[in-house]
Amino acid sequence: MAEPTPPRILLVDDDPDIVRLMQHVLKAHGLGPAREVSSGREALTSLEGIDVVLLDHQLPDTSGLDVLDAIRARPTPPAVVLVTAHGNESLAATALRRGADDYLAKDAALADMLPQILERVRRNRELQKALTEAEQDLVQAERLAAIGEMTVTLHHEINNPLMAAFADVELLLGDLDASPDQRRQGLEDILQALRRIRDIVQRIGGLREARSKDYLRGVKMLDLDRAEHSTPGIDRGAALVYVSDEDLARIVALLLRGASFQVQRIPSVAEVQARARDIGVSLVVVAGGGSTPGAHALGGFQPDAERDYLVVALVAGEGAAAVAAGADHVVPLPFDPGTFTAEILRRLAPASPADKPSPSVG
């Protein structure tokens, strides 16, 4: 898989020593050089093509928060990392509330934290991009499927009465000497076929929810009579997702569906505990407690010692506790959507338990 493209960075700071230090760190990690400006006004005129803005709070012509507001008001704003003085956690919290993607303190840890923060921002942005693209793909796929099912439905439901009406018209035109009774019967048959077509069109026009049923093997059509959902086929097995954060759960579900899993969102630890033993479950994804004091490393889920499913833990922080609790694979948050499913599929690949790789942190 190709390496992520380095972000295009705008460095907004009027302190030459800080600028020199940050440029050195960026270049050392393959992320620079960054474009440099020293004022808020220059920053707002230099955003074209920029992915991330490293924005100092103290600027000669304005404050970083005001520049942040102006950037966030744009249609497609870049990510913004507010650079604050050491110990100014209150300002950092305000920046996050107003739309900053992260913050960086000017302290001894700046050189170490800068590349970590940029990678975290990149991953968060990629997650949001993946969610948007996956939802657009899903909508497009559903539209194409609906068009296909509608085409099959129209062919199946309307074709027969339409052909019957054509046949009756041709018979009447071909037998101009037919008796009045024969003509009347032919016209009544045509009228009946047209009424059937009218009724079908009205039923289609009155649909408020699209339901499907099998027409032929591998081909579906709209079900105009019953309200039943069709069940998608299972390629890689069922994936149980026990993640309370709605946005994160949607991203995980969309990525797994794209990898041919049958995704099932599970609302409680008791249910995921029970459902994990079902036949066909190949994957369980849980949001772990990470380093939160007192939190269960797997969100309360306790994997069976002998199991056929892979346990993936999404963890903010260190993953050692999740591995100790039974996770087969730990994904640090925020994760990279470009590698998320690839690593899971790699770990599902072994054909026997003896070949199963040891627990890992992604």
N, C-alpha and C positions, 0 to 999 in steps of 0.2 A: 504494500500500500504506500502511496506517495506521501512524503513528509508534508506537514501543514505549511502553507505559504507564510513566511514571516509577515506580521502585521505592519502596515504603514503607520508610523507613529509621528505625532506632532507633540513636541516638547515646548510647553509654555511656561517660561520662568525667566526672571531678570537677574538671577544670581549666577554669575559666570562659573563659580566653583561648583555649584550644584549641577549646572548644565554639563560641565566637563565630566563630573563623576558619573552622571546618568548616561551620557553618551559612551563613556568607557565601558560601563556595565552592559549596555545594549549591544555594543560591538562584540564584546567578549562572549556573548551568548547568541550571536548570529542574528540579532534583532535590530541592528542599526546600520548606518547612522539615522537618527531621527531628524525630521525637519524642525528647525528652531525658530521661535518667535519670543518676544519679551513682553508683550502687552496683550490685554484682552481684545483690543480692537484688531490687532494683527492676527490673533487666534481665529476670530470669526471670519476673517477674509482668507484664511489658509486651510480651510477644512476640506477642500476638494480632494477626493481620493484618499482621505485619511480613515484609518480603521480605529485607532485608539489615540485619545488625547491625554497626555500627562499634564495635568493642569494645576499649577501652583495657586494657592489661595490668595497670597499677598502679591498683587500685581500693581504696577505704578499707576494705572489709570482706572482700575476697578477691582472688584473682588472676584475670586474664583467661583463663588456661588452664583453671582450674576452672570458670568460667562457660561456656567453650567446651565442655567435656566434658558439662556439664548440658544445654546446648542441643542438642548432637549426639545425646543420648540420647532426644530427643523423636521421636515418630513421623514428623512432617513438619517438620523443622527449617528455619529460614530460613538464608540464606547468612551466613557470618561472616567479617568482615575484622578481623584482629587489628591494633591500632594499637600500635606499639612505639617505644621510644626509639631515637634514631639510633645506628647501629652495632651493634645487637643482632640480628645475622643468625642467631645460634645459636637464639635464642628464636623467631624467625620460622620457622626450619626445623622446630623442635619443634611449633609450632602447625599447620603444614601437615601434618605426619605425624599429628596428632591430629584432623584433619578440617576445619581452617580452609580457606576457599575462597581466601583471599589474605591479604596483610599490607600495612601502610602504615607507613612510618617518619615520625616527627615530626622533619622536617628542612626545609630551605629549599625542597625540591621538593614538599612536601605539597600545596600549592594546585594544582599542575599534575597530580600523580599521582592525587589523589583521584577526579576524574571518570573518568580512564582505567581505574583499578582497578574502579570500579563498573560501567563498561561491559563490562570483561573478565569480571567475575563474572556479569553479566546474560547475556552470550553463552554462557558455560559452562553456566549453569543452563538456558538455552533449548535448548542442544544435548542435555543430558540429558533434558529434558522431551520434546523431539522424538523422541529415541530410544525412550523409553518409550511414547509415543503411537503412533509408527510400528509398534513391535513389537506393541502391542495391536491396532492396525488390521489388521496382517498376520495375526495369529492369528484375528481375527474373520472376515477375508476367506477364510482357508483353511477355517475351520469352515463358513461359508456355502457355499463351493464344494464341500466334501465332502458337505454335506447334499444339494445339488443333484445331484451325481454319484451319490450313493446312491439318490436318488429315481428317476433315470433307469435305474440298474442294476436296481433292484427291478421297475420297470415292464417293462423289456426281458426280464429273465431269468425272472421269476416269472409275468408276465401270461399268456404263452402256455400253460404247463401248467395254470395255474389256470382259464383259460377252457375248456381241453379237459376238465378234470374237471367243471366246471359243465355242459358240454354232455352228457357221458356220464350224469351224474345226471339231467338233464332227460329224456334219452331213455329211461332205465330207468323213471322215474316216469310217463312218457307212454305207455309200452307195457307195461302190467301183464301182458299175455298172452304176453310174449316167452318163448322157449324157455330152458331152463336153460343151454344153451351160449351163447346171446346174452347172458344175464345175467352168466354167468361172464366172458365177454370184456369186457363193459362194466365190471365190477368190476376186472378186471386192468388195463384202461386207466386207470381212476381211480387205482388203486394206483401205477401207473407215474408218473403225473403228480405224485402226492403225494410219491413218492420223489425225483423231480427237484427239487421245491420244497424238500424237506428237505436235499438235497445242496447246493443253492445257499445256503440259510441257513447251513449249517455252514461253507461256504467263506467267506462274508462274516464270520461270527463268528470265523474263524481268521485274518483279515487282521492282519498286523503292520506293514504299510506300504501306504499308499494310492498306487496307480498308476492312471493315467488313459489312456483311449484315445478316439478319436472315435466318436461314436454317429451323429449327423447333423451336417451342416455347422453349426459354431458351438455344438454341444452335445457335452459329454463325459460319459462314464460310467466307473465303476470297471472296471479290467481285471482280471478274476478269473483269467485264464489266463497272462498274460505279465507279466514284471517290467520294464516300460519306462516311462520318464518322458515325459510330453508336453512339447513345447517351446513356451513362450509366444511369442506374436506380437511382432514388433518394430515399434514405432511411431516412435520417434525414433532408432533405430539402437542399436548396441552401445556401451556405456560401459565402458572398461577402467579399473579402480581399482587402482593400485599404491600402497598405503598400509600401512605395517608396523604402526602402532598399531591394535590390534584394535577398540577402542571407536570411534575416529575412523573407521575403515574401515566399520564397521557403520552408523554414522550416515549417512555419505556414500552407501553402497549403498542404504539404505532411502529416503533423500530422492530419489535418482535414479530408483529404481523407481517411486516415487510420481509422478515426472514423465514416466513412460512410456519410460524407457530400459531396454534389456536389459543388466543389470549383470553384469560378469564380474570377479571378484576375481583379480588376477594376483600370484603369489608372488615373482617375480624380475624384475630389470631386463632381463635377457636376453630373457625371455619377452614382457614388455610391448613391448620394442623390435621383436620379430618380429611379434607379434599386431597391433600398431598399423597394419600395412600391409594387414591383411585387409579384404576388401570388407565394407561395412556398418558399420565402426567410425566413429562420429561424434564420440566424446569420449574423451579420455585424462586421467584425474585422477591426479596424482602428489603425494607429500609431498616438498616441497623441503627443502633444507638450511638455508634461511634465512640467518642471520648466523653460523652455526657455522663456525669456521675450518677450512678444508680440505674441507668438505662440498660435494658437487655441488649446484648450485642446483635441479636437478630430480631429485634422488635417483639420478643416473646415467643417466637417460633422455635421449636425444638425438633430438628431433623431426626428421622429414624436412623438408627445405626446401620441397618441393612435397608437400602433404598435403591430405587431405579432412577430417581430424579436427581438433577444437579441443583445445588443450592447456591444462588448468587446473592450476595449482600451489597447493598448500596450504602456506603459509609462515609460520613463527613469526619475525617480524621484518620487515625491509625486503624489498620484492619486486623491487628493481631488478635483482638478479643473476638471478632467475628469468626476468624479461622478456628480459634479455640472452641467456639460454640457450635462448630459444625459446618461452617460455610466452605464450599468447594472453591469458590472464586469471589474475590472482593473487588468491587469497583469503587474507587475513591470519587467523591462528589466535589465539584461538578465533573461529570465524565465526558469523554469525547464521543459524540454520536457516530463518528466515522469508524471507530474501532469497537464499539460496544458489542454489537452482535457477532462480529468476526471472532472475537475472543471466546464468546460463549459457544459458538459453533465448533471452534477448535477443541474446546474442552469436552464437548459432547461426542467428538469423533471416535474415541477409543471403543473398540468392539467388545471388550470384556472388562470386568472390574479390576483384573490384575494389571491391565494396561492404563487404568485411570490415573491421570497425572495428580501430583500432590496439590493441596490447596495453594492458591496463588492470589496475589494482589495485582490488579490491572493497573 
